[in-house]
Amino acid sequence: MDSVEKKIDIKLVLSVIATGILSFAGVVVEMAMNITFPTLIEEFGIGTSTVQWLTTGYLLM
C-alpha cells in the first residue's frame, strides 16, 4: 500500500496562529479595561453598568 502524505496548508497554519495571537491580545486589552473601571466611574460620574457597556462597545470595535 502507498503511504499517503498529508500536507498542511501554510495559510491554514498562519490563520490558526493569527487567531491565537488576536485572542490573547483581546484578553489582555479586556483585563486592562477592567482595571480602569474605578477611574472611569470617578472621572465621568457614571455607574458601573454604563462603564461596562462602554468598554464592551470599545472592545467590539
Backbone hydrogen bonds, N-H to C=O, Kabsch-Sander energy under -0.5 kcal/mol:
donor,donor_aa,acceptor,acceptor_aa,energy
5,E,3,S,-0.6
7,K,5,E,-0.5
9,D,7,K,-0.5
13,V,9,D,-1.8
14,L,10,I,-2.5
15,S,11,K,-2.1
16,V,12,L,-2.2
17,I,13,V,-2.4
18,A,14,L,-2.6
19,T,15,S,-2.3
20,G,16,V,-2.1
21,I,17,I,-2.4
22,L,18,A,-2.6
23,S,19,T,-2.3
24,F,20,G,-2.2
25,A,21,I,-2.5
26,G,22,L,-2.3
27,V,23,S,-1.9
28,V,24,F,-2.2
29,V,25,A,-2.5
30,E,26,G,-2.3
31,M,27,V,-2.3
32,A,28,V,-2.2
33,M,29,V,-2.4
34,N,30,E,-2.1
35,I,31,M,-1.6
36,T,32,A,-1.0
37,F,34,N,-1.0
40,L,36,T,-2.7
41,I,37,F,-2.7
42,E,38,P,-2.2
43,E,39,T,-3.0
44,F,40,L,-2.3
45,G,41,I,-1.3
46,I,41,I,-0.9
51,V,47,G,-1.9
52,Q,48,T,-2.5
53,W,49,S,-2.2
54,L,50,T,-2.5
55,T,51,V,-2.7
56,T,52,Q,-2.2
57,G,53,W,-2.4
58,Y,54,L,-2.3
59,L,55,T,-2.4
60,L,56,T,-1.8
61,M,57,G,-1.1
61,M,58,Y,-0.5
